[in-house]
Amino acid sequence: MSRPDWLAALRLAARMGIAPAEFWRLSLIEWRALVGGHDARPLSRRALQILMADYPDKTS
């Protein structure tokens, strides 16, 4: 999994007319809805299992 490119997201928000302060107040769900993330397909059970195996929860 890659880290979010916040600078690219902020630039996209600016092109969409969203001020920086408004961008940072958006929830991730709101941002994804604005940029089309709502069209993304959910992970399959197998893909989720692989992801969980690759990135297990850390226990202290």
KOLPAGU-424343 format. One record per atom (N, C-alpha, C): atom name; residue in one letter; residue number from 1; x, y, z. Coordinates in Angstrom, 1 decimal, decimal comma, always signed. Example, Ala and Ser with C-alpha at 12.3 -4.5 7.8 and 13.67 -1.06 7.14 Angstrom:
<pts>
PT  atome  residu  num       x       y       z
PT      N       A    1   +13,2    -5,7    +7,8
PT     CA       A    1   +12,3    -4,5    +7,8
PT      C       A    1   +13,2    -3,3    +7,8
PT      N       S    2   +12,8    -2,2    +7,1
PT     CA       S    2   +13,7    -1,1    +7,1
PT      C       S    2   +12,9    +0,0    +7,9
</pts>
This chain:
<pts>
PT  atome  residu  num       x       y       z
PT      N       M    1    +0,8    -1,2    +0,0
PT     CA       M    1    +0,0    +0,0    +0,0
PT      C       M    1    +0,9    +1,2    +0,0
PT      N       S    2    +0,5    +2,2    -0,8
PT     CA       S    2    +1,3    +3,4    -0,9
PT      C       S    2    +0,7    +4,5    +0,0
PT      N       R    3    +1,6    +5,4    +0,4
PT     CA       R    3    +1,1    +6,5    +1,3
PT      C       R    3    +0,4    +7,5    +0,4
PT      N       P    4    -0,6    +8,2    +1,0
PT     CA       P    4    -1,3    +9,2    +0,2
PT      C       P    4    -0,4   +10,4    -0,2
PT      N       D    5    -0,6   +10,9    -1,4
PT     CA       D    5    +0,1   +12,0    -1,9
PT      C       D    5    -0,7   +13,2    -1,6
PT      N       W    6    -0,5   +13,8    -0,4
PT     CA       W    6    -1,3   +14,9    +0,0
PT      C       W    6    -1,1   +16,2    -0,8
PT      N       L    7    +0,1   +16,4    -1,2
PT     CA       L    7    +0,4   +17,6    -2,1
PT      C       L    7    -0,4   +17,5    -3,4
PT      N       A    8    -0,4   +16,3    -4,0
PT     CA       A    8    -1,2   +16,2    -5,2
PT      C       A    8    -2,7   +16,3    -5,0
PT      N       A    9    -3,2   +15,8    -3,8
PT     CA       A    9    -4,6   +15,9    -3,5
PT      C       A    9    -4,9   +17,4    -3,2
PT      N       L   10    -4,0   +18,1    -2,6
PT     CA       L   10    -4,3   +19,5    -2,3
PT      C       L   10    -4,3   +20,3    -3,6
PT      N       R   11    -3,4   +20,0    -4,5
PT     CA       R   11    -3,4   +20,7    -5,8
PT      C       R   11    -4,7   +20,4    -6,6
PT      N       L   12    -5,2   +19,1    -6,5
PT     CA       L   12    -6,5   +18,8    -7,2
PT      C       L   12    -7,6   +19,6    -6,6
PT      N       A   13    -7,6   +19,6    -5,2
PT     CA       A   13    -8,6   +20,4    -4,5
PT      C       A   13    -8,6   +21,9    -5,0
PT      N       A   14    -7,5   +22,4    -5,1
PT     CA       A   14    -7,4   +23,8    -5,6
PT      C       A   14    -7,9   +24,0    -7,0
PT      N       R   15    -7,7   +23,0    -7,9
PT     CA       R   15    -8,2   +23,1    -9,2
PT      C       R   15    -9,7   +22,9    -9,2
PT      N       M   16   -10,2   +22,3    -8,2
PT     CA       M   16   -11,7   +22,1    -8,0
PT      C       M   16   -12,3   +23,3    -7,3
PT      N       G   17   -11,5   +24,3    -6,9
PT     CA       G   17   -12,0   +25,5    -6,3
PT      C       G   17   -12,2   +25,3    -4,8
PT      N       I   18   -11,6   +24,3    -4,2
PT     CA       I   18   -11,7   +24,1    -2,8
PT      C       I   18   -10,5   +24,7    -2,1
PT      N       A   19   -10,7   +25,6    -1,2
PT     CA       A   19    -9,6   +26,3    -0,4
PT      C       A   19    -8,9   +25,3    +0,4
PT      N       P   20    -7,6   +25,6    +0,7
PT     CA       P   20    -6,8   +24,6    +1,6
PT      C       P   20    -7,5   +24,3    +2,9
PT      N       A   21    -8,0   +25,4    +3,6
PT     CA       A   21    -8,7   +25,1    +4,9
PT      C       A   21    -9,9   +24,2    +4,7
PT      N       E   22   -10,6   +24,4    +3,6
PT     CA       E   22   -11,8   +23,5    +3,4
PT      C       E   22   -11,4   +22,1    +3,1
PT      N       F   23   -10,3   +22,0    +2,3
PT     CA       F   23    -9,7   +20,6    +2,0
PT      C       F   23    -9,4   +19,9    +3,3
PT      N       W   24    -8,7   +20,5    +4,2
PT     CA       W   24    -8,2   +19,8    +5,4
PT      C       W   24    -9,4   +19,5    +6,3
PT      N       R   25   -10,5   +20,2    +6,2
PT     CA       R   25   -11,7   +19,9    +7,0
PT      C       R   25   -12,5   +18,7    +6,5
PT      N       L   26   -12,3   +18,3    +5,2
PT     CA       L   26   -13,1   +17,2    +4,6
PT      C       L   26   -12,7   +15,9    +5,3
PT      N       S   27   -13,7   +15,1    +5,4
PT     CA       S   27   -13,4   +13,7    +5,8
PT      C       S   27   -12,9   +12,9    +4,6
PT      N       L   28   -12,3   +11,8    +4,9
PT     CA       L   28   -11,8   +11,0    +3,8
PT      C       L   28   -13,0   +10,5    +2,9
PT      N       I   29   -14,1   +10,2    +3,5
PT     CA       I   29   -15,3    +9,8    +2,7
PT      C       I   29   -15,7   +10,9    +1,8
PT      N       E   30   -15,8   +12,2    +2,3
PT     CA       E   30   -16,2   +13,3    +1,5
PT      C       E   30   -15,2   +13,5    +0,4
PT      N       W   31   -13,9   +13,4    +0,7
PT     CA       W   31   -12,9   +13,6    -0,4
PT      C       W   31   -13,1   +12,6    -1,5
PT      N       R   32   -13,2   +11,3    -1,1
PT     CA       R   32   -13,3   +10,2    -2,1
PT      C       R   32   -14,6   +10,4    -2,9
PT      N       A   33   -15,7   +10,9    -2,3
PT     CA       A   33   -16,9   +11,2    -3,1
PT      C       A   33   -16,7   +12,3    -4,1
PT      N       L   34   -15,9   +13,3    -3,7
PT     CA       L   34   -15,6   +14,4    -4,6
PT      C       L   34   -14,8   +14,0    -5,8
PT      N       V   35   -13,8   +13,1    -5,6
PT     CA       V   35   -12,9   +12,7    -6,7
PT      C       V   35   -13,2   +11,4    -7,3
PT      N       G   36   -14,4   +10,8    -7,0
PT     CA       G   36   -14,8    +9,6    -7,7
PT      C       G   36   -14,5    +8,3    -7,0
PT      N       G   37   -14,0    +8,4    -5,8
PT     CA       G   37   -13,7    +7,2    -5,0
PT      C       G   37   -14,9    +6,3    -4,7
PT      N       H   38   -16,1    +6,9    -4,8
PT     CA       H   38   -17,3    +6,1    -4,6
PT      C       H   38   -17,5    +5,0    -5,6
PT      N       D   39   -16,8    +5,1    -6,7
PT     CA       D   39   -17,0    +4,1    -7,8
PT      C       D   39   -16,0    +3,0    -7,6
PT      N       A   40   -15,2    +3,1    -6,6
PT     CA       A   40   -14,2    +2,0    -6,4
PT      C       A   40   -14,9    +0,7    -5,9
PT      N       R   41   -14,4    -0,4    -6,4
PT     CA       R   41   -15,0    -1,7    -6,0
PT      C       R   41   -14,4    -2,1    -4,7
PT      N       P   42   -15,2    -2,7    -3,8
PT     CA       P   42   -14,7    -3,2    -2,5
PT      C       P   42   -13,7    -4,3    -2,7
PT      N       L   43   -12,8    -4,5    -1,7
PT     CA       L   43   -11,9    -5,6    -1,8
PT      C       L   43   -12,6    -7,0    -1,7
PT      N       S   44   -12,1    -7,9    -2,4
PT     CA       S   44   -12,6    -9,3    -2,3
PT      C       S   44   -12,1    -9,8    -0,9
PT      N       R   45   -12,7   -10,9    -0,5
PT     CA       R   45   -12,3   -11,5    +0,8
PT      C       R   45   -10,8   -11,9    +0,7
PT      N       R   46   -10,4   -12,5    -0,5
PT     CA       R   46    -9,0   -12,9    -0,7
PT      C       R   46    -8,0   -11,8    -0,7
PT      N       A   47    -8,4   -10,7    -1,3
PT     CA       A   47    -7,6    -9,5    -1,4
PT      C       A   47    -7,4    -8,9    +0,0
PT      N       L   48    -8,5    -8,9    +0,8
PT     CA       L   48    -8,4    -8,4    +2,2
PT      C       L   48    -7,5    -9,3    +3,0
PT      N       Q   49    -7,6   -10,6    +2,9
PT     CA       Q   49    -6,7   -11,6    +3,6
PT      C       Q   49    -5,3   -11,3    +3,3
PT      N       I   50    -5,0   -11,1    +2,0
PT     CA       I   50    -3,6   -10,8    +1,6
PT      C       I   50    -3,1    -9,5    +2,2
PT      N       L   51    -3,9    -8,5    +2,2
PT     CA       L   51    -3,6    -7,2    +2,8
PT      C       L   51    -3,3    -7,3    +4,3
PT      N       M   52    -4,2    -8,1    +4,9
PT     CA       M   52    -4,1    -8,3    +6,4
PT      C       M   52    -2,8    -9,0    +6,7
PT      N       A   53    -2,4   -10,0    +5,9
PT     CA       A   53    -1,2   -10,8    +6,1
PT      C       A   53    +0,0    -9,9    +5,9
PT      N       D   54    +0,0    -9,1    +4,9
PT     CA       D   54    +1,1    -8,2    +4,5
PT      C       D   54    +1,3    -7,1    +5,6
PT      N       Y   55    +0,2    -6,6    +6,2
PT     CA       Y   55    +0,2    -5,5    +7,1
PT      C       Y   55    -0,6    -5,8    +8,4
PT      N       P   56    +0,0    -6,8    +9,2
PT     CA       P   56    -0,7    -7,2   +10,4
PT      C       P   56    -0,8    -6,0   +11,4
PT      N       D   57    -1,9    -6,1   +12,2
PT     CA       D   57    -2,0    -5,1   +13,3
PT      C       D   57    -0,8    -5,3   +14,3
PT      N       K   58    -0,3    -4,2   +14,7
PT     CA       K   58    +0,8    -4,2   +15,7
PT      C       K   58    +0,2    -4,4   +17,1
PT      N       T   59    +0,8    -5,3   +17,9
PT     CA       T   59    +0,4    -5,4   +19,3
PT      C       T   59    +1,5    -4,9   +20,1
PT      N       S   60    +1,2    -4,3   +21,3
PT     CA       S   60    +2,2    -3,9   +22,1
PT      C       S   60    +2,4    -4,7   +23,4
</pts>
